Amino acid sequence: MPKQKSHSSTKKRFWLTASGKVKRAQSGKNHKAETKNRKRKRNLRQTAYVSSAQEATVKSMIPYKD
């Protein structure tokens, strides 16, 4: 059985935690940032988790990432 290819952009954008959850960066920080207040931009720096509905899709795109 040949190896499955990993999705290149998914490798760069998502991380797997020890418990198996998928972490991601939050969107909305770069474009039109001058209209967002300081607190909102600061909170967007924090990471978030991928929803359970999308988790299986992301994991299938990065099969060898540990």
PyMOL Python script that loads the backbone (N, CA, C, O; Angstrom):
from pymol import cmd

cmd.read_pdbstr("""\
ATOM      1  N   MET A   1       0.847  -1.180   0.000  1.00  0.00           N
ATOM      2  CA  MET A   1       0.000   0.000   0.000  1.00  0.00           C
ATOM      3  C   MET A   1       0.895   1.247   0.000  1.00  0.00           C
ATOM      4  O   MET A   1       1.758   1.371   0.869  1.00  0.00           O
ATOM      5  N   PRO A   2       0.714   2.162  -0.942  1.00  0.00           N
ATOM      6  CA  PRO A   2       1.548   3.364  -0.960  1.00  0.00           C
ATOM      7  C   PRO A   2       1.176   4.332   0.163  1.00  0.00           C
ATOM      8  O   PRO A   2       0.072   4.301   0.706  1.00  0.00           O
ATOM      9  N   LYS A   3       2.125   5.176   0.480  1.00  0.00           N
ATOM     10  CA  LYS A   3       1.881   6.167   1.528  1.00  0.00           C
ATOM     11  C   LYS A   3       0.923   7.240   1.025  1.00  0.00           C
ATOM     12  O   LYS A   3       0.900   7.573  -0.160  1.00  0.00           O
ATOM     13  N   GLN A   4       0.144   7.767   1.944  1.00  0.00           N
ATOM     14  CA  GLN A   4      -0.793   8.831   1.625  1.00  0.00           C
ATOM     15  C   GLN A   4      -0.059  10.170   1.649  1.00  0.00           C
ATOM     16  O   GLN A   4       0.781  10.401   2.518  1.00  0.00           O
ATOM     17  N   LYS A   5      -0.368  11.044   0.709  1.00  0.00           N
ATOM     18  CA  LYS A   5       0.266  12.360   0.695  1.00  0.00           C
ATOM     19  C   LYS A   5      -0.385  13.277   1.719  1.00  0.00           C
ATOM     20  O   LYS A   5      -1.601  13.251   1.914  1.00  0.00           O
ATOM     21  N   SER A   6       0.444  14.087   2.368  1.00  0.00           N
ATOM     22  CA  SER A   6      -0.063  15.089   3.303  1.00  0.00           C
ATOM     23  C   SER A   6      -0.358  16.370   2.546  1.00  0.00           C
ATOM     24  O   SER A   6       0.327  16.705   1.580  1.00  0.00           O
ATOM     25  N   HIS A   7      -1.376  17.081   2.990  1.00  0.00           N
ATOM     26  CA  HIS A   7      -1.749  18.355   2.378  1.00  0.00           C
ATOM     27  C   HIS A   7      -0.802  19.428   2.905  1.00  0.00           C
ATOM     28  O   HIS A   7      -0.746  19.669   4.111  1.00  0.00           O
ATOM     29  N   SER A   8      -0.057  20.074   2.006  1.00  0.00           N
ATOM     30  CA  SER A   8       1.037  20.960   2.423  1.00  0.00           C
ATOM     31  C   SER A   8       0.573  22.152   3.248  1.00  0.00           C
ATOM     32  O   SER A   8       1.192  22.470   4.263  1.00  0.00           O
ATOM     33  N   SER A   9      -0.497  22.815   2.836  1.00  0.00           N
ATOM     34  CA  SER A   9      -0.925  23.991   3.598  1.00  0.00           C
ATOM     35  C   SER A   9      -1.539  23.592   4.936  1.00  0.00           C
ATOM     36  O   SER A   9      -1.479  24.358   5.897  1.00  0.00           O
ATOM     37  N   THR A  10      -2.128  22.399   5.006  1.00  0.00           N
ATOM     38  CA  THR A  10      -2.694  21.935   6.273  1.00  0.00           C
ATOM     39  C   THR A  10      -1.585  21.643   7.281  1.00  0.00           C
ATOM     40  O   THR A  10      -1.760  21.882   8.476  1.00  0.00           O
ATOM     41  N   LYS A  11      -0.446  21.129   6.812  1.00  0.00           N
ATOM     42  CA  LYS A  11       0.685  20.865   7.703  1.00  0.00           C
ATOM     43  C   LYS A  11       1.147  22.136   8.391  1.00  0.00           C
ATOM     44  O   LYS A  11       1.550  22.107   9.553  1.00  0.00           O
ATOM     45  N   LYS A  12       1.088  23.258   7.672  1.00  0.00           N
ATOM     46  CA  LYS A  12       1.586  24.529   8.205  1.00  0.00           C
ATOM     47  C   LYS A  12       0.582  25.212   9.123  1.00  0.00           C
ATOM     48  O   LYS A  12       0.975  26.017   9.967  1.00  0.00           O
ATOM     49  N   ARG A  13      -0.703  24.909   8.978  1.00  0.00           N
ATOM     50  CA  ARG A  13      -1.742  25.665   9.679  1.00  0.00           C
ATOM     51  C   ARG A  13      -2.322  24.986  10.907  1.00  0.00           C
ATOM     52  O   ARG A  13      -2.973  25.647  11.717  1.00  0.00           O
ATOM     53  N   PHE A  14      -2.107  23.678  11.072  1.00  0.00           N
ATOM     54  CA  PHE A  14      -2.744  22.955  12.168  1.00  0.00           C
ATOM     55  C   PHE A  14      -1.720  22.166  12.966  1.00  0.00           C
ATOM     56  O   PHE A  14      -0.703  21.732  12.425  1.00  0.00           O
ATOM     57  N   TRP A  15      -1.990  21.977  14.269  1.00  0.00           N
ATOM     58  CA  TRP A  15      -1.145  21.218  15.168  1.00  0.00           C
ATOM     59  C   TRP A  15      -2.007  20.205  15.896  1.00  0.00           C
ATOM     60  O   TRP A  15      -3.171  20.471  16.194  1.00  0.00           O
ATOM     61  N   LEU A  16      -1.433  19.034  16.183  1.00  0.00           N
ATOM     62  CA  LEU A  16      -2.140  18.020  16.958  1.00  0.00           C
ATOM     63  C   LEU A  16      -1.662  18.075  18.403  1.00  0.00           C
ATOM     64  O   LEU A  16      -0.463  18.172  18.664  1.00  0.00           O
ATOM     65  N   THR A  17      -2.592  18.013  19.329  1.00  0.00           N
ATOM     66  CA  THR A  17      -2.241  18.005  20.743  1.00  0.00           C
ATOM     67  C   THR A  17      -2.031  16.569  21.197  1.00  0.00           C
ATOM     68  O   THR A  17      -2.320  15.632  20.452  1.00  0.00           O
ATOM     69  N   ALA A  18      -1.534  16.392  22.401  1.00  0.00           N
ATOM     70  CA  ALA A  18      -1.289  15.053  22.933  1.00  0.00           C
ATOM     71  C   ALA A  18      -2.588  14.279  23.106  1.00  0.00           C
ATOM     72  O   ALA A  18      -2.596  13.053  22.996  1.00  0.00           O
ATOM     73  N   SER A  19      -3.684  14.977  23.376  1.00  0.00           N
ATOM     74  CA  SER A  19      -4.971  14.306  23.555  1.00  0.00           C
ATOM     75  C   SER A  19      -5.672  14.017  22.230  1.00  0.00           C
ATOM     76  O   SER A  19      -6.728  13.385  22.210  1.00  0.00           O
ATOM     77  N   GLY A  20      -5.082  14.483  21.114  1.00  0.00           N
ATOM     78  CA  GLY A  20      -5.667  14.183  19.807  1.00  0.00           C
ATOM     79  C   GLY A  20      -6.516  15.294  19.223  1.00  0.00           C
ATOM     80  O   GLY A  20      -7.061  15.143  18.129  1.00  0.00           O
ATOM     81  N   LYS A  21      -6.638  16.408  19.931  1.00  0.00           N
ATOM     82  CA  LYS A  21      -7.390  17.538  19.382  1.00  0.00           C
ATOM     83  C   LYS A  21      -6.543  18.269  18.348  1.00  0.00           C
ATOM     84  O   LYS A  21      -5.322  18.116  18.314  1.00  0.00           O
ATOM     85  N   VAL A  22      -7.194  19.059  17.511  1.00  0.00           N
ATOM     86  CA  VAL A  22      -6.486  19.805  16.472  1.00  0.00           C
ATOM     87  C   VAL A  22      -6.554  21.288  16.816  1.00  0.00           C
ATOM     88  O   VAL A  22      -7.640  21.848  16.966  1.00  0.00           O
ATOM     89  N   LYS A  23      -5.381  21.927  16.940  1.00  0.00           N
ATOM     90  CA  LYS A  23      -5.317  23.355  17.243  1.00  0.00           C
ATOM     91  C   LYS A  23      -5.139  24.148  15.962  1.00  0.00           C
ATOM     92  O   LYS A  23      -4.590  23.652  14.978  1.00  0.00           O
ATOM     93  N   ARG A  24      -5.608  25.381  15.985  1.00  0.00           N
ATOM     94  CA  ARG A  24      -5.495  26.255  14.829  1.00  0.00           C
ATOM     95  C   ARG A  24      -5.315  27.686  15.304  1.00  0.00           C
ATOM     96  O   ARG A  24      -5.624  28.018  16.449  1.00  0.00           O
ATOM     97  N   ALA A  25      -4.809  28.534  14.404  1.00  0.00           N
ATOM     98  CA  ALA A  25      -4.719  29.960  14.701  1.00  0.00           C
ATOM     99  C   ALA A  25      -6.068  30.600  14.378  1.00  0.00           C
ATOM    100  O   ALA A  25      -6.838  30.067  13.579  1.00  0.00           O
ATOM    101  N   GLN A  26      -6.345  31.723  14.990  1.00  0.00           N
ATOM    102  CA  GLN A  26      -7.602  32.411  14.732  1.00  0.00           C
ATOM    103  C   GLN A  26      -7.463  33.322  13.513  1.00  0.00           C
ATOM    104  O   GLN A  26      -6.396  33.878  13.252  1.00  0.00           O
ATOM    105  N   SER A  27      -8.541  33.461  12.788  1.00  0.00           N
ATOM    106  CA  SER A  27      -8.520  34.290  11.592  1.00  0.00           C
ATOM    107  C   SER A  27      -9.003  35.706  11.917  1.00  0.00           C
ATOM    108  O   SER A  27      -9.568  35.955  12.982  1.00  0.00           O
ATOM    109  N   GLY A  28      -8.772  36.612  10.988  1.00  0.00           N
ATOM    110  CA  GLY A  28      -9.324  37.960  11.119  1.00  0.00           C
ATOM    111  C   GLY A  28      -8.398  38.975  11.739  1.00  0.00           C
ATOM    112  O   GLY A  28      -8.865  40.029  12.169  1.00  0.00           O
ATOM    113  N   LYS A  29      -7.105  38.709  11.806  1.00  0.00           N
ATOM    114  CA  LYS A  29      -6.206  39.637  12.469  1.00  0.00           C
ATOM    115  C   LYS A  29      -5.456  40.544  11.493  1.00  0.00           C
ATOM    116  O   LYS A  29      -5.082  41.654  11.870  1.00  0.00           O
ATOM    117  N   ASN A  30      -5.228  40.113  10.266  1.00  0.00           N
ATOM    118  CA  ASN A  30      -4.372  40.856   9.358  1.00  0.00           C
ATOM    119  C   ASN A  30      -5.107  41.926   8.547  1.00  0.00           C
ATOM    120  O   ASN A  30      -4.664  43.073   8.490  1.00  0.00           O
ATOM    121  N   HIS A  31      -6.206  41.563   7.932  1.00  0.00           N
ATOM    122  CA  HIS A  31      -6.866  42.473   6.998  1.00  0.00           C
ATOM    123  C   HIS A  31      -7.786  43.439   7.743  1.00  0.00           C
ATOM    124  O   HIS A  31      -8.583  43.023   8.584  1.00  0.00           O
ATOM    125  N   LYS A  32      -7.673  44.712   7.432  1.00  0.00           N
ATOM    126  CA  LYS A  32      -8.491  45.771   8.063  1.00  0.00           C
ATOM    127  C   LYS A  32      -8.329  45.783   9.586  1.00  0.00           C
ATOM    128  O   LYS A  32      -9.306  45.932  10.320  1.00  0.00           O
ATOM    129  N   ALA A  33      -7.106  45.627  10.044  1.00  0.00           N
ATOM    130  CA  ALA A  33      -6.862  45.550  11.487  1.00  0.00           C
ATOM    131  C   ALA A  33      -7.032  46.903  12.167  1.00  0.00           C
ATOM    132  O   ALA A  33      -7.246  46.956  13.378  1.00  0.00           O
ATOM    133  N   GLU A  34      -6.942  47.997  11.412  1.00  0.00           N
ATOM    134  CA  GLU A  34      -7.048  49.321  12.048  1.00  0.00           C
ATOM    135  C   GLU A  34      -8.459  49.605  12.545  1.00  0.00           C
ATOM    136  O   GLU A  34      -8.647  50.477  13.393  1.00  0.00           O
ATOM    137  N   THR A  35      -9.463  48.880  12.029  1.00  0.00           N
ATOM    138  CA  THR A  35     -10.838  49.104  12.483  1.00  0.00           C
ATOM    139  C   THR A  35     -11.189  48.268  13.705  1.00  0.00           C
ATOM    140  O   THR A  35     -12.230  48.485  14.326  1.00  0.00           O
ATOM    141  N   LYS A  36     -10.338  47.321  14.053  1.00  0.00           N
ATOM    142  CA  LYS A  36     -10.589  46.470  15.214  1.00  0.00           C
ATOM    143  C   LYS A  36      -9.885  47.062  16.425  1.00  0.00           C
ATOM    144  O   LYS A  36      -8.788  47.609  16.312  1.00  0.00           O
ATOM    145  N   ASN A  37     -10.522  46.950  17.581  1.00  0.00           N
ATOM    146  CA  ASN A  37      -9.897  47.544  18.761  1.00  0.00           C
ATOM    147  C   ASN A  37      -8.775  46.646  19.298  1.00  0.00           C
ATOM    148  O   ASN A  37      -8.634  45.494  18.890  1.00  0.00           O
ATOM    149  N   ARG A  38      -7.992  47.194  20.207  1.00  0.00           N
ATOM    150  CA  ARG A  38      -6.780  46.540  20.690  1.00  0.00           C
ATOM    151  C   ARG A  38      -7.083  45.230  21.396  1.00  0.00           C
ATOM    152  O   ARG A  38      -6.363  44.246  21.226  1.00  0.00           O
ATOM    153  N   LYS A  39      -8.139  45.218  22.183  1.00  0.00           N
ATOM    154  CA  LYS A  39      -8.504  44.017  22.928  1.00  0.00           C
ATOM    155  C   LYS A  39      -8.885  42.885  21.975  1.00  0.00           C
ATOM    156  O   LYS A  39      -8.522  41.730  22.197  1.00  0.00           O
ATOM    157  N   ARG A  40      -9.607  43.218  20.933  1.00  0.00           N
ATOM    158  CA  ARG A  40     -10.035  42.211  19.956  1.00  0.00           C
ATOM    159  C   ARG A  40      -8.839  41.598  19.225  1.00  0.00           C
ATOM    160  O   ARG A  40      -8.781  40.384  19.029  1.00  0.00           O
ATOM    161  N   LYS A  41      -7.885  42.444  18.823  1.00  0.00           N
ATOM    162  CA  LYS A  41      -6.688  41.946  18.132  1.00  0.00           C
ATOM    163  C   LYS A  41      -5.820  41.105  19.072  1.00  0.00           C
ATOM    164  O   LYS A  41      -5.232  40.109  18.651  1.00  0.00           O
ATOM    165  N   ARG A  42      -5.744  41.504  20.332  1.00  0.00           N
ATOM    166  CA  ARG A  42      -4.970  40.750  21.315  1.00  0.00           C
ATOM    167  C   ARG A  42      -5.581  39.368  21.539  1.00  0.00           C
ATOM    168  O   ARG A  42      -4.858  38.379  21.654  1.00  0.00           O
ATOM    169  N   ASN A  43      -6.895  39.299  21.601  1.00  0.00           N
ATOM    170  CA  ASN A  43      -7.565  38.015  21.801  1.00  0.00           C
ATOM    171  C   ASN A  43      -7.469  37.115  20.577  1.00  0.00           C
ATOM    172  O   ASN A  43      -7.551  35.893  20.704  1.00  0.00           O
ATOM    173  N   LEU A  44      -7.299  37.695  19.399  1.00  0.00           N
ATOM    174  CA  LEU A  44      -7.158  36.900  18.182  1.00  0.00           C
ATOM    175  C   LEU A  44      -5.788  36.235  18.080  1.00  0.00           C
ATOM    176  O   LEU A  44      -5.598  35.346  17.250  1.00  0.00           O
ATOM    177  N   ARG A  45      -4.822  36.653  18.917  1.00  0.00           N
ATOM    178  CA  ARG A  45      -3.510  36.007  18.914  1.00  0.00           C
ATOM    179  C   ARG A  45      -3.568  34.592  19.472  1.00  0.00           C
ATOM    180  O   ARG A  45      -2.744  33.747  19.125  1.00  0.00           O
ATOM    181  N   GLN A  46      -4.543  34.340  20.336  1.00  0.00           N
ATOM    182  CA  GLN A  46      -4.630  33.040  20.990  1.00  0.00           C
ATOM    183  C   GLN A  46      -5.070  31.964  19.993  1.00  0.00           C
ATOM    184  O   GLN A  46      -5.758  32.249  19.013  1.00  0.00           O
ATOM    185  N   THR A  47      -4.661  30.732  20.263  1.00  0.00           N
ATOM    186  CA  THR A  47      -5.061  29.628  19.401  1.00  0.00           C
ATOM    187  C   THR A  47      -6.442  29.124  19.806  1.00  0.00           C
ATOM    188  O   THR A  47      -6.937  29.412  20.896  1.00  0.00           O
ATOM    189  N   ALA A  48      -7.045  28.368  18.903  1.00  0.00           N
ATOM    190  CA  ALA A  48      -8.360  27.788  19.159  1.00  0.00           C
ATOM    191  C   ALA A  48      -8.331  26.340  18.684  1.00  0.00           C
ATOM    192  O   ALA A  48      -7.350  25.897  18.087  1.00  0.00           O
ATOM    193  N   TYR A  49      -9.399  25.610  18.950  1.00  0.00           N
ATOM    194  CA  TYR A  49      -9.490  24.226  18.520  1.00  0.00           C
ATOM    195  C   TYR A  49     -10.437  24.117  17.330  1.00  0.00           C
ATOM    196  O   TYR A  49     -11.409  24.864  17.220  1.00  0.00           O
ATOM    197  N   VAL A  50     -10.135  23.178  16.447  1.00  0.00           N
ATOM    198  CA  VAL A  50     -10.995  22.910  15.303  1.00  0.00           C
ATOM    199  C   VAL A  50     -12.271  22.255  15.823  1.00  0.00           C
ATOM    200  O   VAL A  50     -12.223  21.464  16.764  1.00  0.00           O
ATOM    201  N   SER A  51     -13.407  22.579  15.217  1.00  0.00           N
ATOM    202  CA  SER A  51     -14.675  22.009  15.663  1.00  0.00           C
ATOM    203  C   SER A  51     -14.695  20.505  15.426  1.00  0.00           C
ATOM    204  O   SER A  51     -13.968  19.990  14.576  1.00  0.00           O
ATOM    205  N   SER A  52     -15.520  19.818  16.175  1.00  0.00           N
ATOM    206  CA  SER A  52     -15.582  18.362  16.065  1.00  0.00           C
ATOM    207  C   SER A  52     -16.077  17.924  14.693  1.00  0.00           C
ATOM    208  O   SER A  52     -15.741  16.831  14.235  1.00  0.00           O
ATOM    209  N   ALA A  53     -16.873  18.765  14.028  1.00  0.00           N
ATOM    210  CA  ALA A  53     -17.371  18.436  12.694  1.00  0.00           C
ATOM    211  C   ALA A  53     -16.251  18.443  11.653  1.00  0.00           C
ATOM    212  O   ALA A  53     -16.291  17.670  10.696  1.00  0.00           O
ATOM    213  N   GLN A  54     -15.248  19.316  11.836  1.00  0.00           N
ATOM    214  CA  GLN A  54     -14.161  19.436  10.875  1.00  0.00           C
ATOM    215  C   GLN A  54     -12.909  18.654  11.276  1.00  0.00           C
ATOM    216  O   GLN A  54     -11.976  18.531  10.483  1.00  0.00           O
ATOM    217  N   GLU A  55     -12.884  18.130  12.489  1.00  0.00           N
ATOM    218  CA  GLU A  55     -11.677  17.503  13.005  1.00  0.00           C
ATOM    219  C   GLU A  55     -11.236  16.289  12.179  1.00  0.00           C
ATOM    220  O   GLU A  55     -10.045  16.132  11.910  1.00  0.00           O
ATOM    221  N   ALA A  56     -12.161  15.443  11.782  1.00  0.00           N
ATOM    222  CA  ALA A  56     -11.815  14.251  11.011  1.00  0.00           C
ATOM    223  C   ALA A  56     -11.259  14.622   9.646  1.00  0.00           C
ATOM    224  O   ALA A  56     -10.353  13.954   9.148  1.00  0.00           O
ATOM    225  N   THR A  57     -11.781  15.670   9.038  1.00  0.00           N
ATOM    226  CA  THR A  57     -11.298  16.120   7.733  1.00  0.00           C
ATOM    227  C   THR A  57      -9.856  16.596   7.826  1.00  0.00           C
ATOM    228  O   THR A  57      -9.024  16.242   6.990  1.00  0.00           O
ATOM    229  N   VAL A  58      -9.562  17.395   8.839  1.00  0.00           N
ATOM    230  CA  VAL A  58      -8.209  17.925   9.004  1.00  0.00           C
ATOM    231  C   VAL A  58      -7.230  16.795   9.308  1.00  0.00           C
ATOM    232  O   VAL A  58      -6.122  16.773   8.770  1.00  0.00           O
ATOM    233  N   LYS A  59      -7.628  15.858  10.163  1.00  0.00           N
ATOM    234  CA  LYS A  59      -6.742  14.745  10.517  1.00  0.00           C
ATOM    235  C   LYS A  59      -6.434  13.865   9.312  1.00  0.00           C
ATOM    236  O   LYS A  59      -5.333  13.324   9.210  1.00  0.00           O
ATOM    237  N   SER A  60      -7.387  13.716   8.402  1.00  0.00           N
ATOM    238  CA  SER A  60      -7.129  12.899   7.221  1.00  0.00           C
ATOM    239  C   SER A  60      -6.167  13.590   6.258  1.00  0.00           C
ATOM    240  O   SER A  60      -5.517  12.931   5.446  1.00  0.00           O
ATOM    241  N   MET A  61      -6.076  14.906   6.348  1.00  0.00           N
ATOM    242  CA  MET A  61      -5.170  15.656   5.478  1.00  0.00           C
ATOM    243  C   MET A  61      -3.740  15.658   6.003  1.00  0.00           C
ATOM    244  O   MET A  61      -2.807  15.911   5.240  1.00  0.00           O
ATOM    245  N   ILE A  62      -3.550  15.382   7.288  1.00  0.00           N
ATOM    246  CA  ILE A  62      -2.208  15.320   7.869  1.00  0.00           C
ATOM    247  C   ILE A  62      -2.033  13.974   8.589  1.00  0.00           C
ATOM    248  O   ILE A  62      -1.977  13.940   9.818  1.00  0.00           O
ATOM    249  N   PRO A  63      -1.948  12.871   7.843  1.00  0.00           N
ATOM    250  CA  PRO A  63      -1.955  11.548   8.483  1.00  0.00           C
ATOM    251  C   PRO A  63      -0.697  11.224   9.271  1.00  0.00           C
ATOM    252  O   PRO A  63      -0.755  10.390  10.174  1.00  0.00           O
ATOM    253  N   TYR A  64       0.443  11.850   8.967  1.00  0.00           N
ATOM    254  CA  TYR A  64       1.696  11.465   9.618  1.00  0.00           C
ATOM    255  C   TYR A  64       2.197  12.494  10.616  1.00  0.00           C
ATOM    256  O   TYR A  64       3.271  12.323  11.192  1.00  0.00           O
ATOM    257  N   LYS A  65       1.438  13.560  10.829  1.00  0.00           N
ATOM    258  CA  LYS A  65       1.860  14.587  11.773  1.00  0.00           C
ATOM    259  C   LYS A  65       1.556  14.135  13.197  1.00  0.00           C
ATOM    260  O   LYS A  65       0.418  13.779  13.503  1.00  0.00           O
ATOM    261  N   ASP A  66       2.556  14.144  14.063  1.00  0.00           N
ATOM    262  CA  ASP A  66       2.366  13.727  15.450  1.00  0.00           C
ATOM    263  C   ASP A  66       2.634  14.865  16.397  1.00  0.00           C
ATOM    264  O   ASP A  66       2.523  14.697  17.612  1.00  0.00           O
TER     265      ASP A  66
END
""", "prot")
cmd.dss("prot")
cmd.show_as("cartoon", "prot")
cmd.util.cbc("prot")
cmd.orient("prot")
